Amino acid sequence: MEESYLFLGLCTFTIVKFCSILMVNKNRIRNAPIVGTLAGIFIYPIKSCKGIKVEEAECTWEGLKCFEAKDRHWMIINNDNRMITARDEPTLLLINPSFHGNMMHLDAPGMPTVKVPTEPNIEGALVYTVKVFGHVNKGMDCGQEVSDWLSEYLKRPGTKLIYQHPKLELPDVADENARTSDKVAYGDEVTYSMLSEASVNDLNSRLDGKQVTVNSFRPNLYVKGCNAFDEDTWEYSYIEDASLWKMKQTARCVLTTIDTEKGERDENQQPLKTLKSYRPKAGESPCFGISLSPDNPGVIKVGDNIRAWV
């Protein structure tokens, strides 16, 4: 009998402690100052392909989720099972994914539509091991039809589309600031990225030639209502129930120099060249925006307030 009471007491204590922590967390969110408004939400189902602007999405531990698809959970690889990105093939940015029921449609200039199931059966499928910069991933082959389509579009025989199936383990984030709980699919570094409208406007004020848009930087979360580079100082960001912590500033590369509507590189290496002239650097790469990891999941919508602790 005493053991039963002891067990009941421990359970009660655990529940009370959990509720207290939850209440403290909610109070912390409520007390954080409003620093901006969510102006845009972007999901990029296939690494290095065109993104989709949405009004609402779910922040999950593995990335943004919308249309039953998660951010950067598909990736294109070559016949040696090495990833292909727009750094190598700028016209990847012209591949346009869209979702129709349980199918993802791919469209590209001069190509017919090809369809890929969003919930494929992994049983019997080929699974490849691939490297994505600092981490090692796995991915299931999405089939011969889409392989032929990509091979024709890129003029690279043996090109394949792979999928980070839920039954395949996600790798740890390969960054010195990462926690043991931080995971990533086919993103370069971490699960989420954020950039402000004011930072993009400031960059445009420094450019002599063609102006750039947010599309050149492919963030998941686009913020308005703050000053340029304010996002650099937000250690914790809260959007409704979702919370994210800043792992580091986002290092930028040659991908920013590609015209996302034409799939062509800028001959003057802009805006990367200008970013290098005034932004902090990670090695030789200028930083612009912040890279984040999830602290708590939740549904977010365009127009939501963003609260943050500096």
C-alpha positions as CSV (number, residue, x, y, z in Angstrom):
1,M,0.0,0.0,0.0
2,E,2.8,2.4,0.9
3,E,4.5,1.7,-2.4
4,S,1.3,2.6,-4.2
5,Y,1.0,5.9,-2.3
6,L,4.7,6.6,-3.1
7,F,4.2,5.9,-6.8
8,L,1.1,8.1,-6.8
9,G,3.0,10.9,-5.1
10,L,5.8,10.7,-7.6
11,C,3.4,10.8,-10.5
12,T,1.6,13.8,-9.0
13,F,4.9,15.6,-8.4
14,T,6.0,14.9,-12.0
15,I,2.7,16.2,-13.4
16,V,2.8,19.4,-11.3
17,K,6.5,20.0,-12.2
18,F,5.7,19.6,-16.0
19,C,2.7,21.9,-15.7
20,S,4.9,24.5,-13.9
21,I,7.5,24.3,-16.6
22,L,4.8,24.7,-19.2
23,M,3.4,27.7,-17.4
24,V,6.8,29.3,-17.0
25,N,7.4,28.8,-20.7
26,K,4.1,30.3,-21.7
27,N,4.7,33.3,-19.4
28,R,8.1,33.8,-21.0
29,I,6.5,33.8,-24.4
30,R,3.8,36.3,-23.3
31,N,6.3,38.6,-21.7
32,A,8.7,38.6,-24.7
33,P,8.5,41.9,-26.6
34,I,6.9,42.0,-30.0
35,V,9.7,42.6,-32.5
36,G,8.0,42.2,-35.8
37,T,5.3,40.5,-37.9
38,L,5.5,37.4,-40.0
39,A,5.2,38.7,-43.6
40,G,5.9,35.5,-45.5
41,I,6.2,31.7,-45.0
42,F,8.2,29.7,-47.6
43,I,8.6,25.9,-47.9
44,Y,11.1,24.4,-50.3
45,P,10.1,20.7,-50.7
46,I,13.0,19.8,-53.0
47,K,16.4,21.1,-52.2
48,S,17.5,23.8,-54.6
49,C,14.2,23.9,-56.5
50,K,11.6,26.6,-56.5
51,G,9.9,27.4,-53.2
52,I,6.2,27.7,-52.4
53,K,4.8,30.7,-50.5
54,V,2.1,29.7,-48.1
55,E,-0.2,31.5,-45.7
56,E,0.0,28.9,-42.9
57,A,2.4,26.0,-42.0
58,E,3.2,23.8,-39.1
59,C,6.6,24.2,-37.4
60,T,7.7,20.6,-36.7
61,W,11.0,19.2,-35.3
62,E,12.0,18.3,-38.8
63,G,11.1,21.5,-40.6
64,L,8.1,23.4,-41.9
65,K,5.2,21.2,-43.0
66,C,2.5,22.1,-45.4
67,F,0.5,20.0,-48.0
68,E,1.6,17.0,-46.0
69,A,5.1,17.7,-47.2
70,K,8.1,18.9,-45.2
71,D,10.7,21.5,-46.1
72,R,13.7,20.1,-48.0
73,H,12.7,16.4,-47.6
74,W,13.4,15.7,-51.3
75,M,16.8,16.1,-53.0
76,I,18.3,15.5,-56.5
77,I,21.4,13.3,-56.8
78,N,23.6,12.3,-59.7
79,N,24.6,8.8,-61.0
80,D,27.3,8.7,-58.4
81,N,24.8,9.4,-55.6
82,R,26.2,12.9,-54.9
83,M,23.8,15.7,-54.4
84,I,23.1,18.2,-57.2
85,T,22.3,21.8,-56.1
86,A,21.7,25.0,-57.9
87,R,25.3,25.9,-57.2
88,D,26.1,23.4,-59.9
89,E,22.9,23.5,-62.0
90,P,21.3,26.9,-61.7
91,T,18.2,25.8,-63.7
92,L,17.2,23.6,-60.8
93,L,15.6,26.8,-59.4
94,L,13.1,26.7,-62.3
95,I,11.7,23.3,-61.3
96,N,8.4,24.1,-59.8
97,P,6.8,21.6,-57.3
98,S,3.1,21.7,-56.5
99,F,0.9,19.4,-54.5
100,H,-2.3,17.7,-55.6
101,G,-3.8,15.3,-53.1
102,N,-1.2,12.7,-52.3
103,M,0.9,13.6,-55.4
104,M,3.7,16.1,-55.9
105,H,3.8,17.5,-59.5
106,L,7.0,18.8,-61.0
107,D,7.0,21.3,-63.8
108,A,9.9,22.9,-65.6
109,P,10.4,24.9,-68.9
110,G,10.0,22.7,-71.9
111,M,9.1,19.6,-69.9
112,P,5.8,17.8,-69.4
113,T,4.5,17.4,-65.8
114,V,5.8,14.5,-63.9
115,K,4.1,13.2,-60.7
116,V,5.7,11.8,-57.6
117,P,3.7,10.2,-54.6
118,T,4.2,12.2,-51.4
119,E,3.7,9.1,-49.2
120,P,5.7,6.4,-51.1
121,N,6.1,2.8,-49.8
122,I,9.7,2.3,-48.7
123,E,9.4,-1.5,-48.7
124,G,11.6,-2.8,-51.5
125,A,12.7,0.7,-52.6
126,L,16.4,1.5,-53.2
127,V,17.9,3.5,-50.4
128,Y,21.0,5.6,-50.9
129,T,23.5,7.1,-48.5
130,V,24.4,10.7,-49.5
131,K,26.5,13.5,-48.0
132,V,25.0,17.0,-47.5
133,F,27.9,19.1,-46.6
134,G,28.7,18.2,-42.9
135,H,26.2,15.4,-42.4
136,V,25.4,12.0,-43.9
137,N,21.8,11.3,-44.9
138,K,19.8,8.5,-46.4
139,G,17.1,8.8,-49.0
140,M,14.8,6.4,-50.9
141,D,14.7,6.4,-54.7
142,C,11.5,8.0,-56.0
143,G,11.4,5.9,-59.1
144,Q,12.5,5.6,-62.8
145,E,9.9,8.0,-64.2
146,V,11.1,11.0,-62.3
147,S,14.7,9.9,-62.8
148,D,14.2,9.9,-66.6
149,W,12.5,13.3,-66.4
150,L,15.3,14.9,-64.4
151,S,18.0,13.3,-66.6
152,E,16.4,14.8,-69.7
153,Y,15.9,18.2,-68.1
154,L,19.4,18.5,-66.8
155,K,21.0,16.6,-69.6
156,R,22.7,14.4,-67.0
157,P,21.9,10.7,-67.4
158,G,21.4,8.8,-64.2
159,T,20.0,11.7,-62.2
160,K,17.6,10.6,-59.4
161,L,15.2,12.1,-56.9
162,I,15.4,10.8,-53.4
163,Y,13.1,11.3,-50.4
164,Q,13.8,11.5,-46.7
165,H,11.2,8.8,-45.8
166,P,9.8,8.9,-42.2
167,K,11.3,5.5,-41.6
168,L,14.8,6.8,-42.3
169,E,16.7,8.3,-39.4
170,L,17.5,12.0,-39.6
171,P,21.1,12.9,-39.0
172,D,22.3,15.2,-36.3
173,V,23.0,18.8,-37.2
174,A,26.7,19.1,-38.0
175,D,27.5,22.3,-36.2
176,E,29.4,23.1,-33.1
177,N,26.5,25.0,-31.6
178,A,24.0,22.3,-32.2
179,R,22.3,20.4,-29.4
180,T,22.0,16.6,-29.4
181,S,18.3,16.9,-30.2
182,D,18.8,19.0,-33.3
183,K,18.1,17.1,-36.5
184,V,18.0,18.1,-40.2
185,A,16.9,16.5,-43.5
186,Y,18.5,17.9,-46.7
187,G,19.0,21.5,-45.5
188,D,22.5,22.9,-45.8
189,E,23.0,23.4,-42.1
190,V,19.9,23.6,-39.9
191,T,16.1,23.3,-40.1
192,Y,14.8,26.9,-40.3
193,S,16.1,30.2,-41.6
194,M,14.8,33.8,-41.0
195,L,15.4,37.1,-42.7
196,S,13.8,40.5,-42.4
197,E,12.3,42.8,-45.1
198,A,14.4,45.7,-43.7
199,S,17.6,43.8,-44.2
200,V,16.8,43.1,-47.8
201,N,15.8,46.8,-48.3
202,D,19.1,47.9,-46.8
203,L,21.0,45.6,-49.2
204,N,19.1,47.0,-52.2
205,S,20.0,50.5,-51.1
206,R,23.7,49.5,-51.5
207,L,23.3,47.9,-54.9
208,D,24.1,49.9,-58.0
209,G,22.4,47.6,-60.5
210,K,19.5,45.2,-60.3
211,Q,17.6,45.0,-57.1
212,V,17.1,41.6,-55.4
213,T,14.1,40.1,-53.7
214,V,13.7,37.7,-50.7
215,N,13.7,34.8,-53.2
216,S,17.4,35.2,-53.7
217,F,17.9,34.1,-50.0
218,R,15.3,31.3,-49.7
219,P,14.3,31.9,-46.0
220,N,11.5,29.9,-44.4
221,L,10.4,32.9,-42.4
222,Y,10.3,36.5,-43.7
223,V,9.7,39.3,-41.2
224,K,8.6,42.9,-41.4
225,G,8.2,45.7,-38.9
226,C,11.7,45.6,-37.5
227,N,15.0,47.4,-38.3
228,A,17.6,46.0,-40.7
229,F,19.6,43.2,-39.0
230,D,17.5,43.2,-35.9
231,E,17.0,39.5,-36.4
232,D,20.7,38.9,-35.8
233,T,20.1,39.7,-32.1
234,W,17.1,37.5,-31.5
235,E,18.3,34.5,-29.5
236,Y,14.8,33.1,-29.0
237,S,11.9,33.8,-31.4
238,Y,8.3,33.0,-30.6
239,I,5.5,32.8,-33.1
240,E,2.2,31.7,-31.4
241,D,3.0,28.4,-29.8
242,A,6.1,27.7,-31.9
243,S,9.5,28.7,-30.5
244,L,12.9,28.7,-32.3
245,W,16.4,29.4,-31.0
246,K,19.1,31.0,-33.1
247,M,22.0,28.6,-33.7
248,K,24.0,31.1,-35.7
249,Q,23.9,33.7,-38.5
250,T,23.3,32.3,-42.0
251,A,26.4,32.2,-44.2
252,R,25.7,33.0,-47.8
253,C,27.2,31.6,-51.0
254,V,27.1,31.8,-54.8
255,L,23.5,30.6,-54.8
256,T,22.4,34.2,-54.0
257,T,23.8,35.3,-57.3
258,I,21.4,33.2,-59.4
259,D,18.3,34.9,-60.9
260,T,15.5,32.7,-59.5
261,E,13.2,33.5,-62.4
262,K,15.8,32.8,-65.2
263,G,18.1,30.3,-63.6
264,E,21.2,32.4,-64.6
265,R,24.2,33.6,-62.6
266,D,24.9,37.3,-62.2
267,E,28.0,38.0,-64.1
268,N,29.1,40.6,-61.5
269,Q,28.5,38.1,-58.6
270,Q,25.9,40.4,-57.1
271,P,24.5,40.6,-54.4
272,L,27.2,38.4,-52.9
273,K,30.0,40.8,-53.7
274,T,28.2,43.7,-51.9
275,L,27.3,41.5,-48.9
276,K,31.0,40.7,-48.5
277,S,31.7,44.5,-48.3
278,Y,29.8,45.2,-45.1
279,R,28.4,42.1,-43.4
280,P,30.1,39.9,-40.8
281,K,31.7,36.8,-42.3
282,A,31.8,33.1,-41.4
283,G,35.1,32.3,-43.0
284,E,34.9,34.0,-46.5
285,S,31.1,33.9,-46.6
286,P,29.0,36.9,-45.6
287,C,26.2,36.4,-43.1
288,F,22.7,37.5,-43.9
289,G,19.7,36.4,-41.8
290,I,19.8,33.7,-39.1
291,S,19.7,29.9,-38.9
292,L,17.3,28.5,-36.3
293,S,16.4,25.2,-34.7
294,P,13.0,24.3,-33.1
295,D,12.4,24.5,-29.4
296,N,8.7,23.9,-29.6
297,P,6.4,23.0,-32.5
298,G,3.3,24.9,-33.4
299,V,1.1,26.3,-36.3
300,I,2.1,29.7,-37.7
301,K,0.3,32.1,-40.0
302,V,1.2,35.1,-42.1
303,G,0.4,38.1,-39.9
304,D,1.3,36.5,-36.6
305,N,3.3,38.6,-34.2
306,I,6.9,37.6,-33.6
307,R,8.2,37.9,-30.0
308,A,11.8,37.6,-29.2
309,W,14.4,37.8,-26.4
310,V,17.7,39.4,-27.4
